[in-house]
Amino acid sequence: MLRLASILYSLIGSSLAGAGVIAVLAAGLVTTQAIIGAAAAGAVLALPVAWLVAKQLYTRGA
């Protein structure tokens, strides 16, 4: 399951980090610190999300 979670993290992490950066830029926060913080928050948030998605895929037998 760790292998599947790692593959999913590469997709989910970049998606959430990108969404965080877009949200920060849309809010008008254009400082480097805000952009990097949003990207880091998205990457950290993606860890449990990827694990839960992998767990659901294994549970349902997909």
PDB file of N, CA, C and O in Angstrom, chain B, residues numbered from 101:
ATOM      1  N   MET B 101       0.817  -1.187   0.000  1.00  0.00           N
ATOM      2  CA  MET B 101       0.000   0.000   0.000  1.00  0.00           C
ATOM      3  C   MET B 101       0.866   1.258   0.000  1.00  0.00           C
ATOM      4  O   MET B 101       0.433   2.306  -0.479  1.00  0.00           O
ATOM      5  N   LEU B 102       2.065   1.165   0.524  1.00  0.00           N
ATOM      6  CA  LEU B 102       2.949   2.324   0.558  1.00  0.00           C
ATOM      7  C   LEU B 102       3.346   2.756  -0.856  1.00  0.00           C
ATOM      8  O   LEU B 102       3.487   3.947  -1.134  1.00  0.00           O
ATOM      9  N   ARG B 103       3.523   1.783  -1.736  1.00  0.00           N
ATOM     10  CA  ARG B 103       3.875   2.118  -3.115  1.00  0.00           C
ATOM     11  C   ARG B 103       2.738   2.867  -3.803  1.00  0.00           C
ATOM     12  O   ARG B 103       2.973   3.858  -4.493  1.00  0.00           O
ATOM     13  N   LEU B 104       1.520   2.401  -3.619  1.00  0.00           N
ATOM     14  CA  LEU B 104       0.364   3.077  -4.201  1.00  0.00           C
ATOM     15  C   LEU B 104       0.196   4.468  -3.606  1.00  0.00           C
ATOM     16  O   LEU B 104      -0.096   5.418  -4.333  1.00  0.00           O
ATOM     17  N   ALA B 105       0.374   4.603  -2.304  1.00  0.00           N
ATOM     18  CA  ALA B 105       0.265   5.912  -1.655  1.00  0.00           C
ATOM     19  C   ALA B 105       1.341   6.860  -2.168  1.00  0.00           C
ATOM     20  O   ALA B 105       1.086   8.057  -2.309  1.00  0.00           O
ATOM     21  N   SER B 106       2.527   6.356  -2.448  1.00  0.00           N
ATOM     22  CA  SER B 106       3.599   7.204  -2.983  1.00  0.00           C
ATOM     23  C   SER B 106       3.273   7.702  -4.380  1.00  0.00           C
ATOM     24  O   SER B 106       3.517   8.864  -4.705  1.00  0.00           O
ATOM     25  N   ILE B 107       2.726   6.830  -5.198  1.00  0.00           N
ATOM     26  CA  ILE B 107       2.338   7.240  -6.549  1.00  0.00           C
ATOM     27  C   ILE B 107       1.198   8.250  -6.485  1.00  0.00           C
ATOM     28  O   ILE B 107       1.201   9.246  -7.207  1.00  0.00           O
ATOM     29  N   LEU B 108       0.238   7.992  -5.628  1.00  0.00           N
ATOM     30  CA  LEU B 108      -0.873   8.921  -5.476  1.00  0.00           C
ATOM     31  C   LEU B 108      -0.400  10.255  -4.914  1.00  0.00           C
ATOM     32  O   LEU B 108      -0.930  11.303  -5.284  1.00  0.00           O
ATOM     33  N   TYR B 109       0.585  10.232  -4.032  1.00  0.00           N
ATOM     34  CA  TYR B 109       1.093  11.473  -3.455  1.00  0.00           C
ATOM     35  C   TYR B 109       1.710  12.370  -4.520  1.00  0.00           C
ATOM     36  O   TYR B 109       1.587  13.593  -4.456  1.00  0.00           O
ATOM     37  N   SER B 110       2.368  11.764  -5.491  1.00  0.00           N
ATOM     38  CA  SER B 110       2.977  12.584  -6.544  1.00  0.00           C
ATOM     39  C   SER B 110       1.911  13.344  -7.327  1.00  0.00           C
ATOM     40  O   SER B 110       2.163  14.455  -7.792  1.00  0.00           O
ATOM     41  N   LEU B 111       0.743  12.767  -7.476  1.00  0.00           N
ATOM     42  CA  LEU B 111      -0.345  13.444  -8.178  1.00  0.00           C
ATOM     43  C   LEU B 111      -1.120  14.387  -7.260  1.00  0.00           C
ATOM     44  O   LEU B 111      -1.383  15.535  -7.617  1.00  0.00           O
ATOM     45  N   ILE B 112      -1.478  13.900  -6.087  1.00  0.00           N
ATOM     46  CA  ILE B 112      -2.291  14.686  -5.162  1.00  0.00           C
ATOM     47  C   ILE B 112      -1.483  15.847  -4.586  1.00  0.00           C
ATOM     48  O   ILE B 112      -2.011  16.946  -4.413  1.00  0.00           O
ATOM     49  N   GLY B 113      -0.219  15.609  -4.291  1.00  0.00           N
ATOM     50  CA  GLY B 113       0.618  16.662  -3.721  1.00  0.00           C
ATOM     51  C   GLY B 113       0.797  17.836  -4.650  1.00  0.00           C
ATOM     52  O   GLY B 113       0.686  18.989  -4.234  1.00  0.00           O
ATOM     53  N   SER B 114       1.073  17.549  -5.901  1.00  0.00           N
ATOM     54  CA  SER B 114       1.244  18.656  -6.844  1.00  0.00           C
ATOM     55  C   SER B 114      -0.075  19.379  -7.089  1.00  0.00           C
ATOM     56  O   SER B 114      -0.089  20.593  -7.293  1.00  0.00           O
ATOM     57  N   SER B 115      -1.176  18.646  -7.071  1.00  0.00           N
ATOM     58  CA  SER B 115      -2.486  19.282  -7.269  1.00  0.00           C
ATOM     59  C   SER B 115      -2.842  20.205  -6.104  1.00  0.00           C
ATOM     60  O   SER B 115      -3.277  21.336  -6.322  1.00  0.00           O
ATOM     61  N   LEU B 116      -2.663  19.738  -4.882  1.00  0.00           N
ATOM     62  CA  LEU B 116      -3.006  20.559  -3.725  1.00  0.00           C
ATOM     63  C   LEU B 116      -2.042  21.726  -3.554  1.00  0.00           C
ATOM     64  O   LEU B 116      -2.454  22.819  -3.164  1.00  0.00           O
ATOM     65  N   ALA B 117      -0.776  21.506  -3.841  1.00  0.00           N
ATOM     66  CA  ALA B 117       0.185  22.605  -3.753  1.00  0.00           C
ATOM     67  C   ALA B 117      -0.127  23.668  -4.803  1.00  0.00           C
ATOM     68  O   ALA B 117      -0.070  24.864  -4.518  1.00  0.00           O
ATOM     69  N   GLY B 118      -0.451  23.238  -5.995  1.00  0.00           N
ATOM     70  CA  GLY B 118      -0.812  24.183  -7.050  1.00  0.00           C
ATOM     71  C   GLY B 118      -2.088  24.940  -6.731  1.00  0.00           C
ATOM     72  O   GLY B 118      -2.182  26.142  -6.981  1.00  0.00           O
ATOM     73  N   ALA B 119      -3.070  24.240  -6.181  1.00  0.00           N
ATOM     74  CA  ALA B 119      -4.318  24.905  -5.797  1.00  0.00           C
ATOM     75  C   ALA B 119      -4.075  25.914  -4.686  1.00  0.00           C
ATOM     76  O   ALA B 119      -4.690  26.981  -4.670  1.00  0.00           O
ATOM     77  N   GLY B 120      -3.191  25.589  -3.767  1.00  0.00           N
ATOM     78  CA  GLY B 120      -2.858  26.528  -2.699  1.00  0.00           C
ATOM     79  C   GLY B 120      -2.180  27.783  -3.223  1.00  0.00           C
ATOM     80  O   GLY B 120      -2.473  28.893  -2.779  1.00  0.00           O
ATOM     81  N   VAL B 121      -1.278  27.598  -4.164  1.00  0.00           N
ATOM     82  CA  VAL B 121      -0.588  28.748  -4.752  1.00  0.00           C
ATOM     83  C   VAL B 121      -1.577  29.617  -5.525  1.00  0.00           C
ATOM     84  O   VAL B 121      -1.529  30.843  -5.432  1.00  0.00           O
ATOM     85  N   ILE B 122      -2.455  29.000  -6.271  1.00  0.00           N
ATOM     86  CA  ILE B 122      -3.456  29.767  -7.018  1.00  0.00           C
ATOM     87  C   ILE B 122      -4.375  30.520  -6.065  1.00  0.00           C
ATOM     88  O   ILE B 122      -4.725  31.671  -6.328  1.00  0.00           O
ATOM     89  N   ALA B 123      -4.767  29.893  -4.969  1.00  0.00           N
ATOM     90  CA  ALA B 123      -5.637  30.562  -3.999  1.00  0.00           C
ATOM     91  C   ALA B 123      -4.932  31.764  -3.365  1.00  0.00           C
ATOM     92  O   ALA B 123      -5.543  32.815  -3.166  1.00  0.00           O
ATOM     93  N   VAL B 124      -3.664  31.605  -3.053  1.00  0.00           N
ATOM     94  CA  VAL B 124      -2.912  32.708  -2.453  1.00  0.00           C
ATOM     95  C   VAL B 124      -2.754  33.854  -3.446  1.00  0.00           C
ATOM     96  O   VAL B 124      -2.906  35.019  -3.078  1.00  0.00           O
ATOM     97  N   LEU B 125      -2.454  33.534  -4.692  1.00  0.00           N
ATOM     98  CA  LEU B 125      -2.302  34.572  -5.704  1.00  0.00           C
ATOM     99  C   LEU B 125      -3.629  35.261  -5.999  1.00  0.00           C
ATOM    100  O   LEU B 125      -3.663  36.471  -6.221  1.00  0.00           O
ATOM    101  N   ALA B 126      -4.710  34.507  -6.002  1.00  0.00           N
ATOM    102  CA  ALA B 126      -6.029  35.102  -6.239  1.00  0.00           C
ATOM    103  C   ALA B 126      -6.433  36.011  -5.087  1.00  0.00           C
ATOM    104  O   ALA B 126      -7.187  36.964  -5.283  1.00  0.00           O
ATOM    105  N   ALA B 127      -5.940  35.726  -3.895  1.00  0.00           N
ATOM    106  CA  ALA B 127      -6.233  36.560  -2.734  1.00  0.00           C
ATOM    107  C   ALA B 127      -5.386  37.829  -2.719  1.00  0.00           C
ATOM    108  O   ALA B 127      -5.594  38.707  -1.880  1.00  0.00           O
ATOM    109  N   GLY B 128      -4.446  37.927  -3.629  1.00  0.00           N
ATOM    110  CA  GLY B 128      -3.630  39.129  -3.711  1.00  0.00           C
ATOM    111  C   GLY B 128      -2.342  39.079  -2.920  1.00  0.00           C
ATOM    112  O   GLY B 128      -1.632  40.081  -2.832  1.00  0.00           O
ATOM    113  N   LEU B 129      -2.032  37.955  -2.353  1.00  0.00           N
ATOM    114  CA  LEU B 129      -0.786  37.795  -1.598  1.00  0.00           C
ATOM    115  C   LEU B 129       0.313  37.340  -2.558  1.00  0.00           C
ATOM    116  O   LEU B 129       0.388  36.162  -2.910  1.00  0.00           O
ATOM    117  N   VAL B 130       1.144  38.259  -2.969  1.00  0.00           N
ATOM    118  CA  VAL B 130       2.137  37.937  -3.991  1.00  0.00           C
ATOM    119  C   VAL B 130       3.559  37.886  -3.441  1.00  0.00           C
ATOM    120  O   VAL B 130       4.523  37.966  -4.202  1.00  0.00           O
ATOM    121  N   THR B 131       3.691  37.755  -2.125  1.00  0.00           N
ATOM    122  CA  THR B 131       5.033  37.654  -1.551  1.00  0.00           C
ATOM    123  C   THR B 131       5.563  36.232  -1.720  1.00  0.00           C
ATOM    124  O   THR B 131       4.798  35.271  -1.804  1.00  0.00           O
ATOM    125  N   THR B 132       6.852  36.126  -1.768  1.00  0.00           N
ATOM    126  CA  THR B 132       7.482  34.819  -1.913  1.00  0.00           C
ATOM    127  C   THR B 132       7.155  33.918  -0.733  1.00  0.00           C
ATOM    128  O   THR B 132       6.927  32.720  -0.904  1.00  0.00           O
ATOM    129  N   GLN B 133       7.132  34.491   0.456  1.00  0.00           N
ATOM    130  CA  GLN B 133       6.847  33.713   1.658  1.00  0.00           C
ATOM    131  C   GLN B 133       5.440  33.127   1.617  1.00  0.00           C
ATOM    132  O   GLN B 133       5.250  31.974   2.004  1.00  0.00           O
ATOM    133  N   ALA B 134       4.462  33.882   1.164  1.00  0.00           N
ATOM    134  CA  ALA B 134       3.091  33.387   1.088  1.00  0.00           C
ATOM    135  C   ALA B 134       2.958  32.277   0.054  1.00  0.00           C
ATOM    136  O   ALA B 134       2.258  31.293   0.289  1.00  0.00           O
ATOM    137  N   ILE B 135       3.617  32.426  -1.077  1.00  0.00           N
ATOM    138  CA  ILE B 135       3.536  31.422  -2.143  1.00  0.00           C
ATOM    139  C   ILE B 135       4.195  30.118  -1.702  1.00  0.00           C
ATOM    140  O   ILE B 135       3.638  29.039  -1.903  1.00  0.00           O
ATOM    141  N   ILE B 136       5.367  30.217  -1.107  1.00  0.00           N
ATOM    142  CA  ILE B 136       6.069  29.014  -0.642  1.00  0.00           C
ATOM    143  C   ILE B 136       5.299  28.360   0.499  1.00  0.00           C
ATOM    144  O   ILE B 136       5.224  27.133   0.575  1.00  0.00           O
ATOM    145  N   GLY B 137       4.729  29.168   1.381  1.00  0.00           N
ATOM    146  CA  GLY B 137       3.938  28.616   2.482  1.00  0.00           C
ATOM    147  C   GLY B 137       2.707  27.869   1.987  1.00  0.00           C
ATOM    148  O   GLY B 137       2.366  26.809   2.512  1.00  0.00           O
ATOM    149  N   ALA B 138       2.047  28.415   0.989  1.00  0.00           N
ATOM    150  CA  ALA B 138       0.867  27.744   0.437  1.00  0.00           C
ATOM    151  C   ALA B 138       1.253  26.439  -0.255  1.00  0.00           C
ATOM    152  O   ALA B 138       0.545  25.440  -0.131  1.00  0.00           O
ATOM    153  N   ALA B 139       2.352  26.442  -0.969  1.00  0.00           N
ATOM    154  CA  ALA B 139       2.818  25.222  -1.623  1.00  0.00           C
ATOM    155  C   ALA B 139       3.213  24.165  -0.594  1.00  0.00           C
ATOM    156  O   ALA B 139       2.914  22.984  -0.766  1.00  0.00           O
ATOM    157  N   ALA B 140       3.880  24.589   0.466  1.00  0.00           N
ATOM    158  CA  ALA B 140       4.279  23.647   1.518  1.00  0.00           C
ATOM    159  C   ALA B 140       3.055  23.091   2.254  1.00  0.00           C
ATOM    160  O   ALA B 140       3.004  21.905   2.579  1.00  0.00           O
ATOM    161  N   ALA B 141       2.078  23.955   2.510  1.00  0.00           N
ATOM    162  CA  ALA B 141       0.863  23.492   3.186  1.00  0.00           C
ATOM    163  C   ALA B 141       0.124  22.469   2.329  1.00  0.00           C
ATOM    164  O   ALA B 141      -0.387  21.475   2.846  1.00  0.00           O
ATOM    165  N   GLY B 142       0.067  22.708   1.039  1.00  0.00           N
ATOM    166  CA  GLY B 142      -0.577  21.748   0.144  1.00  0.00           C
ATOM    167  C   GLY B 142       0.164  20.425   0.100  1.00  0.00           C
ATOM    168  O   GLY B 142      -0.456  19.363   0.056  1.00  0.00           O
ATOM    169  N   ALA B 143       1.487  20.485   0.111  1.00  0.00           N
ATOM    170  CA  ALA B 143       2.279  19.256   0.083  1.00  0.00           C
ATOM    171  C   ALA B 143       2.113  18.458   1.373  1.00  0.00           C
ATOM    172  O   ALA B 143       2.049  17.229   1.340  1.00  0.00           O
ATOM    173  N   VAL B 144       2.044  19.145   2.498  1.00  0.00           N
ATOM    174  CA  VAL B 144       1.863  18.456   3.781  1.00  0.00           C
ATOM    175  C   VAL B 144       0.446  17.895   3.896  1.00  0.00           C
ATOM    176  O   VAL B 144       0.251  16.786   4.394  1.00  0.00           O
ATOM    177  N   LEU B 145      -0.534  18.658   3.437  1.00  0.00           N
ATOM    178  CA  LEU B 145      -1.918  18.191   3.478  1.00  0.00           C
ATOM    179  C   LEU B 145      -2.126  16.974   2.583  1.00  0.00           C
ATOM    180  O   LEU B 145      -3.017  16.165   2.841  1.00  0.00           O
ATOM    181  N   ALA B 146      -1.332  16.837   1.558  1.00  0.00           N
ATOM    182  CA  ALA B 146      -1.487  15.727   0.623  1.00  0.00           C
ATOM    183  C   ALA B 146      -1.051  14.391   1.213  1.00  0.00           C
ATOM    184  O   ALA B 146      -1.470  13.344   0.720  1.00  0.00           O
ATOM    185  N   LEU B 147      -0.234  14.397   2.239  1.00  0.00           N
ATOM    186  CA  LEU B 147       0.215  13.131   2.836  1.00  0.00           C
ATOM    187  C   LEU B 147      -0.946  12.291   3.368  1.00  0.00           C
ATOM    188  O   LEU B 147      -1.095  11.142   2.954  1.00  0.00           O
ATOM    189  N   PRO B 148      -1.774  12.822   4.271  1.00  0.00           N
ATOM    190  CA  PRO B 148      -2.882  11.987   4.744  1.00  0.00           C
ATOM    191  C   PRO B 148      -3.939  11.742   3.670  1.00  0.00           C
ATOM    192  O   PRO B 148      -4.604  10.707   3.683  1.00  0.00           O
ATOM    193  N   VAL B 149      -4.099  12.679   2.748  1.00  0.00           N
ATOM    194  CA  VAL B 149      -5.081  12.480   1.680  1.00  0.00           C
ATOM    195  C   VAL B 149      -4.664  11.309   0.798  1.00  0.00           C
ATOM    196  O   VAL B 149      -5.494  10.461   0.471  1.00  0.00           O
ATOM    197  N   ALA B 150      -3.407  11.249   0.413  1.00  0.00           N
ATOM    198  CA  ALA B 150      -2.918  10.153  -0.414  1.00  0.00           C
ATOM    199  C   ALA B 150      -3.025   8.825   0.323  1.00  0.00           C
ATOM    200  O   ALA B 150      -3.360   7.804  -0.276  1.00  0.00           O
ATOM    201  N   TRP B 151      -2.743   8.839   1.611  1.00  0.00           N
ATOM    202  CA  TRP B 151      -2.837   7.608   2.397  1.00  0.00           C
ATOM    203  C   TRP B 151      -4.289   7.119   2.475  1.00  0.00           C
ATOM    204  O   TRP B 151      -4.551   5.923   2.342  1.00  0.00           O
ATOM    205  N   LEU B 152      -5.225   8.043   2.689  1.00  0.00           N
ATOM    206  CA  LEU B 152      -6.631   7.654   2.767  1.00  0.00           C
ATOM    207  C   LEU B 152      -7.169   7.156   1.430  1.00  0.00           C
ATOM    208  O   LEU B 152      -7.960   6.213   1.392  1.00  0.00           O
ATOM    209  N   VAL B 153      -6.751   7.774   0.348  1.00  0.00           N
ATOM    210  CA  VAL B 153      -7.180   7.311  -0.976  1.00  0.00           C
ATOM    211  C   VAL B 153      -6.628   5.921  -1.261  1.00  0.00           C
ATOM    212  O   VAL B 153      -7.346   5.061  -1.771  1.00  0.00           O
ATOM    213  N   ALA B 154      -5.367   5.696  -0.936  1.00  0.00           N
ATOM    214  CA  ALA B 154      -4.771   4.378  -1.129  1.00  0.00           C
ATOM    215  C   ALA B 154      -5.469   3.328  -0.269  1.00  0.00           C
ATOM    216  O   ALA B 154      -5.693   2.201  -0.712  1.00  0.00           O
ATOM    217  N   LYS B 155      -5.806   3.701   0.943  1.00  0.00           N
ATOM    218  CA  LYS B 155      -6.499   2.783   1.842  1.00  0.00           C
ATOM    219  C   LYS B 155      -7.870   2.408   1.285  1.00  0.00           C
ATOM    220  O   LYS B 155      -8.272   1.246   1.335  1.00  0.00           O
ATOM    221  N   GLN B 156      -8.583   3.402   0.755  1.00  0.00           N
ATOM    222  CA  GLN B 156      -9.900   3.135   0.167  1.00  0.00           C
ATOM    223  C   GLN B 156      -9.778   2.237  -1.064  1.00  0.00           C
ATOM    224  O   GLN B 156     -10.613   1.356  -1.270  1.00  0.00           O
ATOM    225  N   LEU B 157      -8.755   2.451  -1.875  1.00  0.00           N
ATOM    226  CA  LEU B 157      -8.571   1.612  -3.056  1.00  0.00           C
ATOM    227  C   LEU B 157      -8.270   0.175  -2.673  1.00  0.00           C
ATOM    228  O   LEU B 157      -8.763  -0.754  -3.312  1.00  0.00           O
ATOM    229  N   TYR B 158      -7.466  -0.017  -1.639  1.00  0.00           N
ATOM    230  CA  TYR B 158      -7.180  -1.382  -1.200  1.00  0.00           C
ATOM    231  C   TYR B 158      -8.403  -2.026  -0.556  1.00  0.00           C
ATOM    232  O   TYR B 158      -8.630  -3.223  -0.734  1.00  0.00           O
ATOM    233  N   THR B 159      -9.183  -1.269   0.177  1.00  0.00           N
ATOM    234  CA  THR B 159     -10.361  -1.813   0.854  1.00  0.00           C
ATOM    235  C   THR B 159     -11.410  -2.270  -0.156  1.00  0.00           C
ATOM    236  O   THR B 159     -12.019  -3.328   0.004  1.00  0.00           O
ATOM    237  N   ARG B 160     -11.612  -1.474  -1.183  1.00  0.00           N
ATOM    238  CA  ARG B 160     -12.619  -1.795  -2.189  1.00  0.00           C
ATOM    239  C   ARG B 160     -12.112  -2.794  -3.229  1.00  0.00           C
ATOM    240  O   ARG B 160     -12.889  -3.244  -4.071  1.00  0.00           O
ATOM    241  N   GLY B 161     -10.846  -3.143  -3.189  1.00  0.00           N
ATOM    242  CA  GLY B 161     -10.314  -4.140  -4.093  1.00  0.00           C
ATOM    243  C   GLY B 161     -10.147  -3.655  -5.513  1.00  0.00           C
ATOM    244  O   GLY B 161     -10.248  -4.442  -6.454  1.00  0.00           O
ATOM    245  N   ALA B 162      -9.897  -2.382  -5.682  1.00  0.00           N
ATOM    246  CA  ALA B 162      -9.758  -1.836  -7.053  1.00  0.00           C
ATOM    247  C   ALA B 162      -8.392  -2.137  -7.598  1.00  0.00           C
ATOM    248  O   ALA B 162      -8.082  -1.764  -8.730  1.00  0.00           O
TER     249      ALA B 162
END
